[in-house]
């Protein structure tokens, strides 16, 4: 779905990925651009969720790896 603000760029795909995109495009009646844009938006949304989780846990105390292992051993979990 093109808009007046759409920007054009060149992306090089491995042949196998390009073939998969062409087939998916035909099967879904959507352009390769639409498929790639959707995939990128999905990835960016996941990044935003990760950043939000980091912000929510910012003030939590940190535990060193060594202390974590000691605690797990003390609790009989490893």
ABEGO torsion letter per residue (X at the ends): XBBAABBBBBBBBBAAAAAAAAAAAAAAGBBAAAAAAAAAAAAAAAAAAAAAAAAAAAABBBBBAAAAAAAAAAAGAX
